[in-house]
Amino acid sequence: MSVSKQVEELILKCEVHREDRIEMLCDDHSQLCCTKCAFNNHSQCSKVTQISELTNSQPTGLEGLSVELETVLGEIKTLQISQKASIQSLQRTYKEHSAVMIEQMLGNLNTYIDECDNSSVGTSGGNEQYLKEEMCRSVLSIVNEFDNITAKELNEMKDEVISIKESVTSSIHKCTTLHNDLSQFHELVQKIGDNKELCLIASIKCKHIIQQALTLLGKSGKAFNVQRKSVHNVRIPSDSYECSIAGICVLTDGQVLVADLKNKRIKLLNQQYQVVNHWDVTAGPWDICLITSSEVAVAVNDHDSKIHEVQFITVNQGKLVSGRKFQLQHECTCITHHQGDLFVTSGQELYKYTLSGKLICSLYQDRSADWTVYKCAVTPTGDRLYITSYYPHNKLLTLARDGTLLATYTDPALYGPNGLHVTPAGQVLVCGELSDTVLQVGWEGKSKLANLATWGDGVRYPRSVCYCSTTSSIIVGQWGDNILVFRVE
């Protein structure tokens, strides 16, 4: 079967030098090369082979790839639909919150007017004028308070919605580009026939584009490889206790925020992991998560004083600025965020809230012990949630978006599972607090990919973990004054 000239040109075209044809494969980088690529980028590589020499030694069948392309195409389309729904939900949340706040102000005014009506019964004419003036002053005070507090809060939420919407829109654009590339290759593989050289090149290109799609879908199967470790002290002179780093998150510029539970502080670390600022919270900060590029939400909790709240904090030019907060009717041991949805655990239950603090639903519960729903993390696509079920259950649970249990994972190396994190590519990191370990688990939540760090690496009761894309590092928070930073590939 002959291949059309157009199909042949599309397959053979170099992705970098569009006017040149692919002629070689670099084994060191698994990259297809034209002569310019080979000369510019792969002259020092140990094995660069002509495509014509590989056609008999490498499998070139495309049937399996065609099915895989079709599957990934469907998943990308589903992700696009979900992301568009997230944008609509964000806009709804903002409008609803605005309406609620106006309703509250009107309620305050009506209550005040009712109180004035009741107290003015039997008032003589001389006092009536004074009461009217006093009433006008009080009404003006209520309206001014609404203007000051509400305007700040609504502007804060508006900025959040705009920032999250921009991020989701960017992701939708990536999905569209990948969907177009996948569709093109899906059509091409049907037309290649049995030309071995074209089949081989198309196969390599397909695998590359599928891998890009799987990374975007949060299904990367790549295991991290630890290169080196550094230790950083996060104690400051005014700390009353030894640190206990219960939560970590990284801002887009590489600055790090840590939640120091024992000292009831959020600490800002610069890119060298030095504490440059801090902010004291009303009770223990049990966890922290990123909302926008410069804003975080903190789970603040104290069982004895019954403080259960979510506090928003913005980082502005190296300073921590507190924003709005909302109260919870249950304990909060963890908080994580996805495109306007907040997921909060109570120790036994997982809840979903809006950014304004409105409870949407309870997704999962287990009341068989105290810490069965301890820490939580969500995939970049929002289609899966992971939960650590602490001692005595010692499990990592994987849930679907609606809370359905998909998988349960146990491992002797995961004793007292605590801190959780999912990287932008979908790699799942989990701490074994009582086994002094940090593991990487497959995105399906069924198998271990790597023991990333252990007691021998200096891990001591790890409580939190986070991946930093800008430095390609895994940051581990512990009981104690030191955090560990592992540079990975």
Phi, psi and omega per residue, in radians:
M1 nan 2.163 -3.112
S2 -1.422 2.646 -3.120
V3 -1.864 2.375 -3.136
S4 -1.109 2.657 -3.127
K5 -1.044 -0.670 -3.119
Q6 -1.112 -0.769 3.120
V7 -1.114 -0.770 -3.135
E8 -1.050 -0.775 -3.122
E9 -1.133 -0.703 3.128
L10 -1.088 -0.724 -3.100
I11 -1.275 -0.708 -3.057
L12 -1.423 -0.211 -3.066
K13 -1.160 2.311 3.065
C14 -1.262 2.366 -3.100
E15 -1.222 -0.460 -3.108
V16 -1.608 -0.918 3.131
H17 -1.840 1.576 -2.928
R18 -1.059 -0.400 -3.104
E19 -1.518 -0.136 -3.098
D20 -1.839 2.762 -3.123
R21 -1.747 2.605 3.072
I22 -1.262 2.315 -3.121
E23 -2.299 -0.306 -3.025
M24 -2.407 2.883 3.028
L25 -2.249 2.217 3.059
C26 -1.597 2.025 3.141
D27 -1.198 -0.606 -3.103
D28 -1.061 -0.667 -3.080
H29 -1.964 -0.002 -3.075
S30 0.899 0.775 -3.095
Q31 -2.091 2.403 3.023
L32 -1.355 2.460 -3.058
C33 -2.336 2.524 2.844
C34 -1.594 -3.140 -3.112
T35 -1.117 -0.607 3.124
K36 -1.167 -0.771 3.101
C37 -1.031 -0.797 -3.100
A38 -1.061 -0.722 -3.111
F39 -1.271 -0.780 -3.047
N40 -1.312 -0.684 -2.946
N41 -2.068 -0.277 -2.999
H42 -2.233 0.323 -3.110
S43 -1.168 -0.439 -3.139
Q44 -1.645 -0.038 -3.079
C45 -1.305 2.622 -3.028
S46 -1.315 -0.489 -3.075
K47 -2.516 1.833 3.021
V48 -2.112 2.003 -2.976
T49 -2.003 2.514 3.048
Q50 -1.143 2.412 3.130
I51 -1.011 -0.678 -3.107
S52 -1.066 -0.444 3.137
E53 -1.445 -0.283 -3.049
L54 -1.675 -0.249 -2.986
T55 -1.099 -0.467 -3.133
N56 -1.596 -0.316 -3.071
S57 -1.738 -0.277 -3.087
Q58 -2.018 2.471 3.121
P59 -1.135 2.442 -3.092
T60 -2.174 0.153 -3.136
G61 -1.146 2.397 -3.055
L62 -1.938 0.004 -3.063
E63 -1.060 -0.847 -3.131
G64 -1.103 -0.674 3.136
L65 -1.152 -0.621 3.129
S66 -1.073 -0.744 3.121
V67 -1.157 -0.740 -3.133
E68 -1.118 -0.725 3.096
L69 -1.040 -0.737 -3.132
E70 -1.101 -0.754 -3.140
T71 -1.100 -0.841 -3.105
V72 -1.149 -0.640 3.082
L73 -1.005 -0.781 3.121
G74 -1.093 -0.705 -3.121
E75 -1.210 -0.658 3.096
I76 -1.121 -0.724 3.129
K77 -1.096 -0.762 3.114
T78 -1.066 -0.711 3.134
L79 -1.106 -0.742 3.113
Q80 -1.032 -0.775 3.136
I81 -1.071 -0.775 -3.136
S82 -1.103 -0.704 -3.120
Q83 -1.186 -0.692 3.102
K84 -1.125 -0.640 3.090
A85 -1.141 -0.627 3.114
S86 -1.084 -0.716 3.135
I87 -1.104 -0.771 3.120
Q88 -1.098 -0.719 3.138
S89 -1.117 -0.709 3.103
L90 -1.038 -0.812 -3.127
Q91 -1.131 -0.649 3.092
R92 -1.101 -0.778 -3.124
T93 -1.004 -0.787 -3.120
Y94 -1.115 -0.797 -3.126
K95 -1.118 -0.734 -3.140
E96 -1.117 -0.745 -3.114
H97 -1.139 -0.712 3.104
S98 -1.053 -0.789 3.141
A99 -1.113 -0.699 -3.137
V100 -1.111 -0.734 -3.105
M101 -1.178 -0.671 3.087
I102 -1.139 -0.690 3.118
E103 -1.097 -0.682 3.124
Q104 -1.115 -0.736 3.123
M105 -1.093 -0.792 3.132
L106 -1.083 -0.667 3.094
G107 -1.073 -0.758 3.116
N108 -1.079 -0.723 3.129
L109 -1.133 -0.812 -3.134
N110 -1.076 -0.726 3.121
T111 -1.072 -0.771 -3.132
Y112 -1.113 -0.778 -3.131
I113 -1.094 -0.715 3.097
D114 -1.055 -0.737 3.138
E115 -1.122 -0.672 3.119
C116 -1.151 -0.723 3.120
D117 -1.037 -0.753 -3.108
N118 -1.181 -0.694 -3.074
S119 -1.393 -0.282 -3.087
S120 -1.575 -0.051 3.132
V121 -1.086 2.238 3.106
G122 1.382 0.185 3.138
T123 -1.293 2.375 3.127
S124 -1.303 2.823 -3.088
G125 -1.002 -0.570 -3.103
G126 -1.146 -0.602 -3.120
N127 -1.501 -0.288 -3.037
E128 -1.098 -0.749 -3.137
Q129 -1.108 -0.738 3.118
Y130 -1.065 -0.753 3.140
L131 -1.097 -0.693 3.118
K132 -1.095 -0.752 3.135
E133 -1.132 -0.737 3.115
E134 -1.099 -0.684 3.138
M135 -1.118 -0.770 3.125
C136 -1.069 -0.738 3.125
R137 -1.097 -0.739 -3.120
S138 -1.178 -0.728 3.104
V139 -1.089 -0.759 3.115
L140 -1.070 -0.675 3.120
S141 -1.103 -0.759 3.127
I142 -1.092 -0.772 -3.134
V143 -1.138 -0.736 3.132
N144 -1.111 -0.725 3.112
E145 -1.072 -0.732 3.095
F146 -1.061 -0.799 -3.125
D147 -1.039 -0.792 -3.060
N148 -1.230 -0.923 -3.060
I149 -1.295 -0.852 -3.040
T150 -1.190 -0.726 3.133
A151 -1.033 -0.747 3.127
K152 -1.091 -0.804 -3.100
E153 -1.166 -0.746 -3.141
L154 -1.196 -0.648 3.089
N155 -1.132 -0.690 3.094
E156 -1.046 -0.823 -3.130
M157 -1.209 -0.643 3.114
K158 -1.053 -0.764 3.110
D159 -1.075 -0.713 3.101
E160 -1.059 -0.846 -3.106
V161 -1.053 -0.765 3.139
I162 -1.092 -0.801 -3.109
S163 -1.117 -0.818 -3.134
I164 -1.149 -0.703 3.129
K165 -1.063 -0.727 3.113
E166 -1.084 -0.739 3.127
S167 -1.106 -0.777 -3.137
V168 -1.169 -0.712 3.118
T169 -1.067 -0.705 3.086
S170 -1.088 -0.727 3.113
S171 -1.142 -0.685 3.097
I172 -1.074 -0.703 3.123
H173 -1.084 -0.748 3.093
K174 -1.077 -0.723 3.110
C175 -1.050 -0.768 -3.113
T176 -1.101 -0.786 3.129
T177 -1.065 -0.827 3.132
L178 -1.131 -0.688 3.137
H179 -1.057 -0.720 3.118
N180 -1.140 -0.753 3.118
D181 -1.113 -0.771 3.129
L182 -1.097 -0.734 3.140
S183 -1.089 -0.725 3.139
Q184 -1.085 -0.786 -3.141
F185 -1.197 -0.592 3.111
H186 -1.077 -0.680 3.087
E187 -1.228 -0.723 -3.082
L188 -1.097 -0.752 -3.063
V189 -1.131 -0.350 3.100
Q190 -1.338 -0.296 -2.970
K191 -1.942 -0.010 -3.012
I192 -1.344 -0.615 -3.098
G193 1.322 -2.409 -3.039
D194 -1.953 0.358 3.082
N195 -1.227 1.867 -2.985
K196 -1.073 -0.719 -3.105
E197 -1.134 -0.778 3.113
L198 -1.159 -0.685 3.119
C199 -1.056 -0.750 -3.112
L200 -1.130 -0.831 -3.131
I201 -1.116 -0.780 3.131
A202 -1.078 -0.687 -3.141
S203 -1.086 -0.791 -3.127
I204 -1.158 -0.746 3.116
K205 -1.114 -0.729 3.120
C206 -1.057 -0.816 -3.122
K207 -1.068 -0.647 3.137
H208 -1.147 -0.808 -3.114
I209 -1.211 -0.599 3.078
I210 -1.143 -0.698 3.116
Q211 -1.109 -0.691 3.067
Q212 -1.056 -0.743 -3.132
A213 -1.146 -0.741 -3.140
L214 -1.124 -0.632 3.085
T215 -1.130 -0.768 3.109
L216 -1.115 -0.589 3.138
L217 -1.402 -0.026 -3.128
G218 1.266 0.606 -3.118
K219 -2.179 0.634 3.121
S220 -1.229 2.269 3.116
G221 -1.706 0.185 -3.070
K222 -1.319 2.193 3.104
A223 -1.508 2.428 3.094
F224 -1.262 2.581 3.063
N225 -2.125 2.014 -3.083
V226 -1.292 2.252 -3.122
Q227 -1.718 -0.847 -3.135
R228 -2.744 2.917 -3.060
K229 -2.243 2.556 2.969
S230 -2.362 2.710 -3.098
V231 -2.094 2.373 -3.083
H232 -2.366 2.280 -3.133
N233 -1.512 2.224 -3.095
V234 -1.981 0.259 3.067
R235 -1.367 2.486 3.054
I236 -2.096 2.745 -3.020
P237 -0.951 -0.564 -3.079
S238 -1.480 0.014 3.090
D239 -1.165 2.367 -3.137
S240 -1.538 -0.452 -3.041
Y241 -2.258 2.931 2.971
E242 -1.092 2.498 -3.077
C243 -1.193 2.684 3.013
S244 -2.475 1.745 -2.993
I245 -1.521 1.681 -3.039
A246 -1.509 -0.288 -3.129
G247 -2.698 2.597 3.127
I248 -2.443 2.446 2.900
C249 -2.544 2.687 -3.065
V250 -1.994 2.251 3.055
L251 -1.328 2.851 -3.060
T252 -1.143 -0.376 3.129
D253 -1.557 0.082 3.086
G254 1.666 -0.141 3.035
Q255 -1.221 2.652 -3.049
V256 -2.116 2.427 3.020
L257 -1.991 2.295 3.107
V258 -2.128 2.489 3.100
A259 -1.724 1.911 3.140
D260 -1.631 1.742 -3.015
L261 -1.087 -0.855 -3.043
K262 -1.139 -0.689 -3.098
N263 -1.596 0.051 3.102
K264 0.923 0.876 -3.061
R265 -2.418 2.548 2.892
I266 -1.770 2.211 -3.095
K267 -2.014 2.365 3.104
L268 -1.720 2.184 3.113
L269 -1.908 2.456 3.052
N270 -1.379 -3.036 -3.062
Q271 -1.218 -0.205 3.042
Q272 -1.709 0.164 3.098
Y273 1.143 0.552 3.038
Q274 -1.729 2.445 3.128
V275 -1.256 2.111 -3.120
V276 -1.975 -0.243 3.097
N277 -2.866 2.841 3.073
H278 -2.642 2.845 3.132
W279 -2.489 2.252 -3.085
D280 -1.522 2.333 3.109
V281 -1.800 2.876 -3.032
T282 -1.239 -0.410 3.129
A283 -2.617 -3.025 -3.084
G284 -1.104 2.208 3.024
P285 -1.420 1.910 -3.053
W286 -1.478 -0.378 -3.130
D287 -2.895 2.902 -3.124
I288 -2.609 2.498 3.136
C289 -2.516 2.693 -3.126
L290 -1.380 2.348 3.056
I291 -1.850 -0.924 3.026
T292 -2.255 -2.984 -3.091
S293 -1.111 -0.359 -3.094
S294 -2.315 0.146 -3.095
E295 -2.196 2.512 3.116
V296 -2.258 2.832 2.992
A297 -2.058 2.424 -3.092
V298 -2.050 2.313 3.021
A299 -1.515 1.928 -3.091
V300 -1.851 2.229 -2.993
N301 -2.606 2.386 2.986
D302 -2.559 1.990 -3.055
H303 -1.104 -0.804 -3.041
D304 -1.166 -0.756 -3.119
S305 -1.585 0.056 3.091
K306 1.000 0.682 3.022
I307 -1.655 2.039 3.107
H308 -2.399 1.813 -3.080
E309 -2.632 2.823 3.036
V310 -1.929 2.134 -3.115
Q311 -1.971 2.266 3.097
F312 -1.660 2.421 3.138
I313 -2.367 2.373 3.094
T314 -1.933 2.449 3.037
V315 -1.696 2.064 -3.092
N316 -2.290 1.889 3.139
Q317 0.898 0.846 3.075
G318 1.386 0.081 3.121
K319 -1.953 2.599 3.072
L320 -1.738 2.120 -3.087
V321 -2.057 2.145 -3.113
S322 -1.348 2.475 3.094
G323 -2.001 -2.571 -3.094
R324 -1.245 2.915 3.010
K325 -2.570 2.768 3.044
F326 -2.392 2.657 -3.067
Q327 -1.548 2.646 3.063
L328 -2.041 2.689 3.124
Q329 -1.682 0.268 -3.114
H330 -2.619 2.916 3.055
E331 -1.037 2.694 3.046
C332 -2.338 1.889 -3.078
T333 -1.736 -0.188 -3.099
C334 -2.824 2.641 3.018
I335 -2.483 2.403 3.041
T336 -2.524 2.773 -2.963
H337 -2.287 2.489 3.002
H338 -2.556 1.941 3.002
Q339 0.793 0.850 3.075
G340 1.655 -0.148 3.061
D341 -1.756 2.309 3.055
L342 -1.850 2.256 3.097
F343 -1.903 2.145 -3.057
V344 -2.204 2.324 3.077
T345 -1.808 2.674 3.130
S346 -1.958 -0.009 -3.006
G347 1.835 -0.534 3.127
Q348 -2.300 -0.096 -3.060
E349 -2.585 2.603 3.084
L350 -1.957 2.176 -3.113
Y351 -2.030 2.689 3.013
K352 -2.035 2.265 3.137
Y353 -2.154 2.810 2.941
T354 -1.497 2.990 3.102
L355 -1.098 -0.414 -3.118
S356 -1.491 -0.097 3.120
G357 1.704 0.161 3.106
K358 -1.397 2.206 3.109
L359 -1.265 2.141 3.120
I360 -1.549 -0.907 -3.126
C361 -2.955 2.927 2.930
S362 -1.694 2.227 -3.061
L363 -1.668 -0.553 -3.041
Y364 -2.801 2.538 3.049
Q365 -2.580 2.668 3.054
D366 -2.658 1.927 -3.062
R367 -1.824 0.400 -3.095
S368 -1.365 -0.262 3.085
A369 -2.732 -3.115 -3.038
D370 -1.288 -0.675 -2.989
W371 -2.140 0.840 -3.092
T372 -1.375 -0.413 3.089
V373 -2.213 1.414 -2.902
Y374 -1.626 -1.275 3.116
K375 -1.953 2.750 -3.038
C376 -2.452 2.586 3.015
A377 -2.508 2.667 -3.095
V378 -2.168 2.560 3.134
T379 -1.252 2.798 3.123
P380 -1.051 -0.446 3.139
T381 -1.597 -0.189 3.116
G382 1.344 0.145 -3.065
D383 -1.596 -0.179 3.095
R384 -2.444 2.577 3.075
L385 -2.183 2.529 3.097
Y386 -2.049 2.461 -3.124
I387 -2.296 2.393 2.974
T388 -1.654 2.223 3.035
S389 -1.791 1.859 -2.953
Y390 -1.230 -3.102 3.096
Y391 -0.919 2.363 0.214
P392 -1.632 -0.009 -3.051
H393 -1.323 -0.649 3.079
N394 0.925 0.977 -3.085
K395 -2.276 2.657 2.915
L396 -1.930 2.128 -3.108
L397 -1.840 2.494 3.051
T398 -2.032 2.186 -3.115
L399 -2.028 2.655 2.976
A400 -1.340 3.007 -3.124
R401 -0.945 -0.584 -3.090
D402 -1.595 0.091 3.103
G403 1.674 -0.027 3.102
T404 -1.151 2.323 3.135
L405 -1.281 2.117 -3.114
L406 -1.764 -0.629 -3.068
A407 -2.736 2.659 3.046
T408 -2.246 2.264 -3.116
Y409 -2.153 2.312 3.033
T410 -2.245 2.693 -3.098
D411 -2.826 2.373 3.088
P412 -0.983 -0.464 -3.136
A413 -1.418 -0.066 -3.130
L414 -2.069 1.358 -3.095
Y415 -1.866 2.157 -3.042
G416 1.163 0.957 -3.108
P417 -1.064 2.310 -3.047
N418 -2.251 -1.795 -3.049
G419 -1.028 2.517 -3.087
L420 -2.366 2.611 3.041
H421 -2.750 2.525 3.030
V422 -2.082 2.210 -3.130
T423 -1.311 2.916 3.109
P424 -1.012 -0.414 3.117
A425 -1.604 0.010 3.076
G426 1.634 0.177 3.113
Q427 -1.337 2.275 -3.019
V428 -1.722 2.106 3.113
L429 -1.953 2.363 -3.101
V430 -2.495 2.456 3.140
C431 -1.687 2.366 2.917
G432 -1.719 1.698 -3.032
E433 -1.107 -0.718 -3.076
L434 -1.543 -0.176 3.089
S435 -1.872 0.027 3.117
D436 0.931 0.926 -3.094
T437 -2.385 2.717 2.926
V438 -2.234 2.100 -3.070
L439 -1.970 2.734 2.899
Q440 -1.951 2.206 -3.121
V441 -1.963 2.563 3.105
G442 -1.056 2.666 -3.044
W443 -1.067 -0.390 3.105
E444 -1.347 -0.198 3.106
G445 1.296 0.478 -3.061
K446 -2.098 -0.229 -3.057
S447 -2.594 2.703 3.100
K448 -1.559 2.337 3.080
L449 -1.695 -0.561 -3.108
A450 -2.875 2.537 2.846
N451 -1.523 1.828 -3.031
L452 -1.419 -0.614 -3.121
A453 -2.725 2.576 -3.095
T454 -2.428 -3.044 3.090
W455 -0.920 -0.709 -3.128
G456 -1.089 -0.387 3.116
D457 -1.626 0.093 3.120
G458 1.664 0.177 -3.136
V459 -1.326 2.203 -3.134
R460 -2.343 1.869 3.131
Y461 0.865 1.096 -3.111
P462 -1.189 2.319 -3.073
R463 -1.985 -0.392 -3.060
S464 -2.636 2.714 -3.119
V465 -2.625 2.559 3.140
C466 -2.701 2.547 3.105
Y467 -1.797 2.354 3.097
C468 -1.886 1.964 -3.101
S469 -1.180 -0.630 -3.051
T470 -1.142 -0.538 -3.137
T471 -1.973 0.012 -3.063
S472 0.882 0.986 -3.079
S473 -2.304 2.621 3.013
I474 -1.873 2.155 -3.107
I475 -1.833 2.261 -3.089
V476 -2.071 2.173 3.065
G477 -1.727 2.556 -2.996
Q478 -2.414 3.069 2.839
W479 -1.287 2.014 -3.104
G480 2.292 2.957 -3.004
D481 -1.404 -0.219 -3.066
N482 -1.804 2.416 2.895
I483 -1.800 2.672 3.122
L484 -1.910 2.435 3.093
V485 -2.163 2.076 -3.134
F486 -1.889 2.057 3.066
R487 -1.358 2.259 -3.049
V488 -2.240 2.830 3.019
E489 -2.171 nan nan
